[in-house]
Amino acid sequence: MGIFTKDIKTMDDLLIHGLQDIYYAEQQITKALPKMIDKATNRDLVTGLKNHLEETNKQIERLQKVFEKLGREPSGAQCPAIDGIIREADETAGEIEDKAVLDAAIVANAQAVEHYEICRYGTLIAWAEELGHDEIVRFLTTNLNEEKAANTKLNTVALRKGVNAKASSSSAA
């Protein structure tokens, strides 16, 4: 079901579709993160990705509670956007031999994922509030705050922990 299908007739339908989208996305991210962890060499990056994998599993649990509160079975709807972001991350990582440069690419790819999630959660919160689904806003807001924090941590790893600096001095142009 695409975002503009005839299956979406009401704002509630749109909310459910958005929840199915992020539910699918979070599940795909739990499959992609271990690959990123295996390829990363920077200790702070590896630790951050491992921590976010644990958070992502908790986010999926919260989304299951959201579906439950709405009287729905948790289900995902294929999300070409997250599939594309993950596919691009895999392709980029496969092309980089220099480990320092690879770490910088992993940070950038992880941030692309975070930015997608931040966008989705922000929209879902706005829709849930508009529709009076206050009982799910807290779960979605917790997930949004974790995504924002993960993005901030990735910035720190890239800028203050030296991933970008090491990558830029690693290979001679």
C-alpha positions in Angstrom: 0.0 0.0 0.0 1.5 3.3 -1.1 1.1 6.5 0.8 -1.6 7.7 -1.7 -3.6 4.6 -2.2 -7.4 4.3 -2.2 -7.1 2.3 1.0 -6.5 5.5 2.8 -9.8 7.4 3.2 -9.5 9.1 6.6 -6.9 10.7 8.8 -7.2 7.6 11.0 -6.3 5.4 8.0 -3.3 7.7 7.3 -2.2 7.4 11.0 -2.4 3.6 10.9 -0.5 3.5 7.6 2.2 5.8 9.1 2.4 3.5 12.1 2.8 0.5 9.9 5.5 2.3 7.9 7.6 3.1 11.0 7.0 -0.4 12.5 8.4 -1.9 9.3 11.2 0.6 9.2 12.2 -0.2 12.8 12.3 -3.9 12.1 14.5 -3.3 9.0 16.8 -1.2 11.1 17.3 -4.0 13.6 18.5 -6.1 10.7 20.8 -3.4 9.3 22.4 -2.3 12.5 24.4 -5.5 13.2 26.0 -5.2 9.7 27.0 -1.7 10.5 28.4 -2.8 13.9 30.4 -5.5 12.2 32.0 -3.1 9.7 32.6 -0.2 12.1 36.1 0.1 13.7 35.8 3.2 15.9 35.1 2.0 19.4 32.7 4.9 20.2 30.8 4.2 17.0 30.5 0.5 17.7 29.2 1.2 21.2 26.7 3.8 20.0 25.3 1.5 17.4 25.0 -1.4 19.8 23.2 0.8 22.3 20.9 2.0 19.6 20.1 -1.5 18.5 18.9 -2.2 22.0 16.8 1.1 21.9 15.3 0.1 18.6 14.1 -3.2 20.0 12.4 -1.2 22.8 10.9 1.2 20.2 9.4 -1.8 18.4 7.8 -2.9 21.8 6.4 0.6 22.2 5.0 0.6 18.7 3.3 -2.8 19.5 1.7 -1.0 22.5 0.5 1.8 20.3 -1.2 -0.7 17.9 -2.7 -2.4 21.0 -4.1 0.9 22.3 -5.7 1.5 18.9 -7.2 -1.9 18.9 -5.0 -3.1 16.0 -2.7 -6.0 15.5 0.9 -4.8 15.0 1.8 -5.0 11.4 4.2 -3.4 9.0 3.7 -1.9 5.6 6.7 -2.1 3.3 8.5 1.2 3.2 10.5 1.9 0.1 12.1 4.9 1.7 13.8 3.0 4.5 14.6 0.1 2.1 16.4 2.6 -0.1 18.3 4.3 2.7 19.5 0.9 4.0 20.3 -0.4 0.5 22.4 2.8 -0.2 24.2 2.3 3.1 25.1 -1.3 2.2 26.3 -0.3 -1.3 28.4 2.6 0.1 29.9 0.4 2.8 30.8 -2.2 0.2 32.8 0.2 -1.9 35.0 1.6 0.8 38.3 -0.2 1.7 39.8 2.4 4.0 38.4 1.6 7.5 38.6 5.2 8.7 36.6 6.5 5.7 34.2 3.6 6.2 33.5 4.7 9.8 32.7 8.2 8.5 30.3 6.7 5.9 28.6 4.5 8.6 28.0 7.6 10.7 26.5 9.4 7.7 24.4 6.5 6.7 23.1 6.0 10.3 22.2 9.7 10.5 20.2 9.3 7.3 18.2 6.6 9.0 17.8 8.7 12.1 16.6 11.7 10.1 14.0 9.6 8.4 12.8 8.3 11.8 12.7 11.8 13.3 10.5 13.0 10.4 8.1 10.0 10.7 7.7 10.2 14.5 7.2 13.9 14.4 4.4 13.5 11.8 2.8 10.6 13.7 2.8 12.6 16.9 1.1 15.6 15.2 -1.6 13.3 13.6 -2.2 11.4 16.9 -2.6 14.7 18.8 -5.0 16.0 16.1 -7.1 12.9 16.2 -7.2 12.9 20.0 -5.2 9.7 20.5 -3.4 11.1 23.5 -2.9 7.5 24.9 -0.3 6.8 22.1 1.5 10.2 22.0 3.7 9.4 25.0 5.0 6.2 23.3 5.7 8.0 20.1 7.3 10.9 21.8 9.7 8.6 23.7 10.7 7.0 20.4 11.2 10.4 18.8 13.4 11.6 21.7 15.5 8.5 21.5 16.0 9.1 17.7 17.0 12.7 18.3 19.5 11.6 21.0 20.9 8.9 18.7 21.5 11.6 16.0 23.2 13.9 18.5 25.5 11.0 19.6 26.4 10.3 16.0 27.3 13.9 15.6 29.5 13.7 18.6 31.2 10.5 17.3 31.8 12.2 13.9 33.0 15.5 15.2 34.3 15.3 18.8 35.5 11.7 18.8 37.5 12.2 15.6 35.8 9.9 13.1 35.7 12.6 10.4 39.2 14.0 11.2 40.7 10.5 11.1 38.9 9.8 7.8 40.1 13.0 6.2 43.7 12.4 7.1 43.6 8.7 6.4 43.9 8.5 2.7 45.9 10.7 0.4 43.9 12.3 -2.3 
